[in-house]
């Protein structure tokens, strides 16, 4: 009879130990979720493209293409031409004929 009481006590102690071990592991593994990536900051595409296309010989066409690129890439390179390293997405957009889309 004493053997059964000792065995029952050992079994209960083992179950309690397993329970606390699992609870401890869950506490360690439960890290707060990573913050979601922030959406790109809104950019004034109209103003940026107006500056970009200010010296263009075809300002309407330039503004239309620039606006499309700006909405896709959320950036416009500074200046009236070049400076594509400031916005690689803007530089890499192409038309169906594989020519650069963005002025």
N, C-alpha and C positions, 0 to 999 in steps of 0.2 A: 504494500500500500504506500509506503514511504517513497518507493521508487517511482510510482505513478505521479505522486505530488511533485517530486523533483523534476520529472520529465515534463509535466504540464507547466511548471514555473519556467523551465529552460525554454520551452517552446514559446511561451508568451513573451519572454525577454527577447528572444530571437526575432519575433514578429515586430515588436516595438523598435528594435534596432534597425530592422529593414525599413520600416516605415519612416523613421527619422533620416536614414541615409537617402532614401528616395526624395524626401522633402528637401533635404539639403542640396541634392543635385539639381532639382528643379529650380531652386532659388539661385543657384550659380548660373544655370543655363538660361534663365529668363532675363535677357538683356532688354532694355527698352528698345522699341523699334527704331530703325534708322529714319531720320527725317526724310520726307519725300523731296525730290529735287525741285528747286524753285523754278517756276516758269520764267522764261526770259523777260527782262524788263521791257515794258512797252517803249517803242521808239516812234518818234514823229516821222513817219516815212515821207509824208508830203514835204515837210521842211527840209529834211535831209536830201531828198531827191531834187528839190528845187535848187539847192546849193550845188549838188553834183552835176546837174544838167544846165547850169547857168551859162556855160560857154558852148553848149552844143549847137550845131547847125540845124538840128531837127529836135527842138526842145520837147514837143509833144510826144514823139516816139521815144525819146530818151526818158522822159518822166514816166511813161507807161511801163517801159521795160524795168526801169529802176524801182518803181513801186511794186511790181510783181516780185522782183528779187528781194526787196526789203521785207515784204510780208512773209516770204519763205525763210529768209536767213535771219531776220530780226536785227540787221545791221546794214550800214552803208559805209563804204570806205570814205575817209575824209578827202577833201579836195575835189577838183573837177575831173581828174583822171588818175589812173594808176593807184598806188597805195593798197593794192589788193591783199597784201600780207595782213592788213588790219582786219580783214573779213574774208577768210578763205572760202567759206560757203558761197559768197557772192561771186568770187572768181571762178568757182568750179561748176556753176550752173551753165548748162548748154541747151541749145535749141535742138530740134529734130535733125538738123544738118551738122550737128556736133560743132557749131560755132558758139562762141561765148555769148550768152544771153544778156548779161548785165553790163551796162555802160560804165 
